[in-house]
């Protein structure tokens, strides 16, 4: 059984979920090479659409994602990657999850505290 990389220009959405809590941490994209590297290394690797290259999550911050399990949907065109997050947060804006905003009364509100200072982690 093979994954279907044909629908989004060779990419699959990859939903990243904390294996212990079930919280969705982020969504990224994987091409076949990124998926293969994720399976081979045990660390989540993605394809950056903006940079047109592979990136290992945590290569700059050190906040890597250790793969605990991988599932696919019924169409074989999306993966759910259950992970253990190494570090205080997954989001490049300093939050535990990229989903730190909640719609309240028609406005987006930040609903959690920052887990780390991104200016310290991503020094230019």
Backbone as CSV, one residue per row, in Angstrom:
resi,resn,N_x,N_y,N_z,CA_x,CA_y,CA_z,C_x,C_y,C_z
1,UNK,0.844,-1.174,0.000,0.000,0.000,0.000,0.894,1.243,0.000
2,UNK,0.721,2.094,-0.979,1.545,3.290,-1.115,0.718,4.539,-0.875
3,UNK,1.382,5.552,-0.329,0.730,6.845,-0.152,0.557,7.525,-1.502
4,UNK,-0.478,8.353,-1.611,-0.788,9.047,-2.860,-0.228,10.468,-2.825
5,UNK,0.922,10.656,-3.450,1.588,11.957,-3.501,1.191,12.753,-4.751
6,UNK,0.159,12.329,-5.470,-0.157,12.955,-6.762,-1.097,14.152,-6.671
7,UNK,-1.812,14.326,-5.586,-2.888,15.321,-5.538,-2.431,16.755,-5.289
8,UNK,-1.388,16.982,-4.548,-0.942,18.335,-4.198,0.487,18.574,-4.688
9,UNK,0.690,18.391,-5.965,2.020,18.610,-6.557,3.112,17.824,-5.839
10,UNK,2.816,16.588,-5.511,3.815,15.725,-4.899,3.908,15.831,-3.390
11,UNK,2.949,16.515,-2.759,2.991,16.714,-1.311,1.790,16.072,-0.619
12,UNK,1.999,15.732,0.643,0.920,15.268,1.513,0.833,16.195,2.712
13,UNK,-0.377,16.559,3.162,-0.484,17.233,4.448,-0.072,16.257,5.552
14,UNK,0.656,16.766,6.525,1.081,15.963,7.668,0.601,16.662,8.939
15,UNK,-0.388,16.064,9.585,-0.912,16.596,10.839,-0.032,16.036,11.955
16,UNK,0.512,16.951,12.771,1.428,16.552,13.833,0.698,16.650,15.165
17,UNK,0.636,15.526,15.882,-0.142,15.419,17.096,0.733,14.928,18.246
18,UNK,0.586,15.539,19.418,1.296,15.062,20.609,0.766,13.676,20.957
19,UNK,1.649,12.703,21.036,1.220,11.320,21.245,0.609,11.100,22.627
20,UNK,0.988,11.902,23.618,0.495,11.706,24.981,-0.818,12.438,25.238
21,UNK,-0.956,13.651,24.700,-2.144,14.466,25.009,-3.180,14.477,23.892
22,UNK,-2.762,14.163,22.675,-3.670,14.226,21.534,-3.791,15.615,20.926
23,UNK,-3.102,16.596,21.491,-3.188,17.961,20.975,-2.500,18.056,19.615
24,UNK,-3.144,18.754,18.669,-2.529,19.013,17.373,-1.491,20.114,17.572
25,UNK,-0.267,19.846,17.172,0.827,20.789,17.361,1.087,21.638,16.130
26,UNK,0.941,21.059,14.965,1.197,21.780,13.720,0.703,20.961,12.546
27,UNK,0.701,21.578,11.385,0.448,20.891,10.125,1.564,21.304,9.179
28,UNK,2.177,20.340,8.542,3.221,20.613,7.565,2.938,19.795,6.316
29,UNK,3.891,19.818,5.402,3.761,19.032,4.177,4.980,18.146,4.015
30,UNK,4.758,16.973,3.463,5.841,16.033,3.180,5.769,15.615,1.721
31,UNK,6.935,15.576,1.069,7.016,14.898,-0.222,7.513,13.481,0.072
32,UNK,7.723,12.685,-0.958,8.140,11.298,-0.716,9.461,11.218,0.033
33,UNK,10.400,12.089,-0.297,11.698,12.072,0.368,11.568,12.447,1.845
34,UNK,10.777,13.462,2.147,10.582,13.866,3.544,9.908,12.746,4.340
35,UNK,8.926,12.090,3.739,8.267,10.982,4.420,9.257,9.848,4.675
36,UNK,10.054,9.514,3.666,11.042,8.450,3.813,12.037,8.784,4.929
37,UNK,12.529,10.037,4.958,13.476,10.440,5.999,12.830,10.395,7.384
38,UNK,11.565,10.778,7.461,10.840,10.710,8.733,10.806,9.283,9.244
39,UNK,10.481,8.346,8.367,10.414,6.932,8.748,11.798,6.398,9.098
40,UNK,12.795,6.721,8.285,14.159,6.196,8.492,14.822,6.738,9.749
41,UNK,14.655,8.040,10.016,15.373,8.665,11.127,14.600,8.674,12.435
42,UNK,13.278,8.612,12.343,12.455,8.714,13.539,12.214,10.146,13.991
43,UNK,12.627,11.119,13.168,12.385,12.540,13.441,11.561,13.130,12.299
44,UNK,10.570,13.951,12.633,9.706,14.531,11.612,10.491,15.456,10.686
45,UNK,10.391,15.171,9.398,11.035,15.954,8.350,9.941,16.392,7.381
46,UNK,10.033,17.629,6.928,8.995,18.204,6.080,9.598,18.749,4.790
47,UNK,8.714,19.109,3.878,9.119,19.828,2.685,8.623,21.257,2.825
48,UNK,9.528,22.211,2.773,9.170,23.624,2.876,8.739,24.132,1.509
49,UNK,7.491,24.545,1.400,6.986,25.090,0.137,7.589,26.455,-0.150
50,UNK,7.876,27.237,0.875,8.434,28.579,0.649,9.913,28.532,0.282
51,UNK,10.647,27.564,0.839,12.086,27.457,0.549,12.394,26.391,-0.501
52,UNK,11.385,25.628,-0.888,11.553,24.547,-1.875,12.667,23.581,-1.503
53,UNK,12.645,23.141,-0.245,13.648,22.162,0.194,13.157,21.426,1.427
54,UNK,13.829,20.324,1.737,13.508,19.569,2.940,13.956,20.338,4.167
55,UNK,13.234,20.163,5.269,13.709,20.702,6.542,13.334,19.752,7.667
56,UNK,14.317,19.497,8.481,14.142,18.684,9.676,13.606,19.603,10.761
57,UNK,12.437,19.307,11.276,11.866,20.146,12.330,12.838,20.170,13.504
58,UNK,13.220,21.379,13.903,14.146,21.540,15.010,15.586,21.735,14.599
59,UNK,15.858,21.805,13.279,17.246,21.948,12.846,17.855,23.260,13.317
60,UNK,17.047,24.295,13.527,17.534,25.568,14.045,17.312,25.669,15.549
61,UNK,16.105,25.348,15.988,15.721,25.540,17.391,16.187,24.420,18.305
62,UNK,16.391,23.236,17.747,16.660,22.064,18.580,15.390,21.408,19.083
63,UNK,14.224,21.974,18.770,12.937,21.450,19.216,12.443,20.399,18.228
64,UNK,13.039,19.248,18.276,12.714,18.177,17.319,11.456,17.432,17.705
65,UNK,10.947,16.695,16.750,9.744,15.890,16.934,10.106,14.421,16.749
66,UNK,10.064,13.648,17.830,10.372,12.222,17.794,9.096,11.473,17.420
67,UNK,9.164,10.728,16.350,7.989,10.017,15.843,7.672,8.819,16.743
68,UNK,6.402,8.755,17.156,5.909,7.645,17.974,4.950,6.758,17.195
69,UNK,4.359,7.306,16.132,3.437,6.526,15.312,3.012,7.325,14.095
70,UNK,2.676,6.618,13.019,2.214,7.260,11.786,0.981,6.511,11.292
71,UNK,-0.066,7.291,10.961,-1.296,6.738,10.383,-1.587,7.498,9.107
72,UNK,-2.432,6.917,8.278,-2.883,7.614,7.071,-4.399,7.574,7.006
73,UNK,-4.959,8.463,6.224,-6.402,8.505,6.061,-6.843,7.480,5.023
74,UNK,-8.153,7.406,4.806,-8.714,6.405,3.907,-8.282,6.587,2.460
75,UNK,-7.969,7.823,2.053,-7.540,8.084,0.680,-6.034,7.962,0.489
76,UNK,-5.312,7.698,1.550,-3.851,7.573,1.506,-3.174,8.853,1.012
77,UNK,-3.798,10.031,1.318,-3.214,11.288,0.839,-2.966,12.309,1.952
78,UNK,-3.062,11.863,3.201,-2.758,12.682,4.373,-2.206,11.754,5.440
79,UNK,-1.223,12.255,6.201,-0.702,11.440,7.293,-0.911,12.151,8.622
80,UNK,-1.111,11.353,9.649,-1.158,11.798,11.030,0.096,11.249,11.687
81,UNK,0.945,12.149,12.165,2.207,11.735,12.783,2.116,12.050,14.271
82,UNK,2.122,11.021,15.074,2.104,11.197,16.523,3.544,11.295,16.996
83,UNK,3.811,12.332,17.813,5.188,12.652,18.173,5.341,12.938,19.661
84,UNK,6.596,12.883,20.088,7.019,13.458,21.359,7.819,14.694,20.979
85,UNK,7.372,15.850,21.447,8.064,17.098,21.130,9.208,17.309,22.107
86,UNK,10.417,17.464,21.577,11.580,17.763,22.397,11.754,19.275,22.431
87,UNK,11.608,19.863,23.567,11.698,21.308,23.687,10.391,21.874,24.188
88,UNK,10.392,23.156,24.508,9.207,23.774,25.116,8.070,24.055,24.151
89,UNK,8.355,24.106,22.857,7.298,24.436,21.917,7.637,24.044,20.502
90,UNK,6.596,23.933,19.694,6.727,23.552,18.292,6.646,24.779,17.383
91,UNK,5.860,25.770,17.784,5.607,26.927,16.939,6.800,27.880,16.896
92,UNK,7.119,28.377,15.702,8.242,29.308,15.556,7.947,30.664,16.185
93,UNK,6.692,30.893,16.605,6.347,32.128,17.301,6.471,31.986,18.818
94,UNK,6.920,30.820,19.285,7.204,30.625,20.702,6.151,29.893,21.499
95,UNK,5.192,29.305,20.843,4.107,28.627,21.545,4.289,27.113,21.477
96,UNK,3.627,26.425,22.413,3.702,24.966,22.440,3.150,24.366,21.151
97,UNK,2.075,24.947,20.648,1.420,24.490,19.422,1.264,25.665,18.465
98,UNK,1.223,25.393,17.194,0.940,26.451,16.215,-0.511,26.914,16.309
99,UNK,-1.336,26.163,16.999,-2.754,26.496,17.150,-2.982,27.167,18.502
100,UNK,-2.464,28.387,18.637,-2.555,29.131,19.893,-3.585,30.258,19.832
101,UNK,-4.265,30.389,18.713,-5.314,31.407,18.572,-6.683,30.720,18.508
102,UNK,-7.671,31.343,19.148,-9.029,30.818,19.171,-9.979,31.922,18.729
103,UNK,-10.954,31.568,17.922,-11.950,32.530,17.466,-12.946,32.783,18.591
104,UNK,-13.006,34.047,19.049,-13.922,34.443,20.122,-14.652,35.698,19.676
105,UNK,-15.966,35.600,19.589,-16.790,36.743,19.193,-16.328,37.358,17.869
106,UNK,-15.963,36.499,16.927,-15.574,36.960,15.599,-14.162,37.501,15.490
107,UNK,-13.369,37.409,16.552,-11.986,37.901,16.549,-11.040,36.780,16.970
108,UNK,-9.844,36.784,16.401,-8.829,35.808,16.794,-8.135,36.296,18.055
109,UNK,-8.122,35.462,19.085,-7.505,35.803,20.364,-6.414,34.795,20.690
110,UNK,-5.272,35.289,21.179,-4.210,34.401,21.663,-4.681,33.840,22.993
111,UNK,-4.717,32.519,23.081,-5.324,31.872,24.243,-4.347,31.054,25.077
112,UNK,-3.068,31.293,24.889,-2.089,30.627,25.755,-0.841,31.489,25.867
113,UNK,-0.047,31.175,26.849,1.205,31.894,27.080,2.300,31.322,26.186
114,UNK,3.255,32.154,25.828,4.416,31.671,25.080,5.190,30.667,25.933
115,UNK,5.707,29.652,25.274,6.490,28.615,25.951,7.979,28.941,25.950
116,UNK,8.409,29.780,24.993,9.805,30.189,24.905,9.894,31.477,24.114
117,UNK,11.043,32.128,24.192,11.268,33.376,23.477,11.866,33.069,22.110
118,UNK,11.102,33.258,21.024,11.625,32.926,19.702,12.821,33.786,19.297
119,UNK,12.936,34.996,19.831,14.091,35.845,19.501,15.400,35.260,20.027
120,UNK,15.320,34.551,21.123,16.503,33.893,21.688,16.868,32.632,20.902
121,UNK,15.858,31.922,20.449,16.069,30.637,19.763,16.490,30.850,18.310
122,UNK,15.861,31.817,17.636,16.111,32.017,16.209,16.918,33.287,15.962
123,UNK,18.022,33.397,16.623,18.891,34.576,16.425,19.396,34.599,14.989
124,UNK,19.364,35.780,14.378,19.787,35.901,12.983,21.294,35.824,12.847
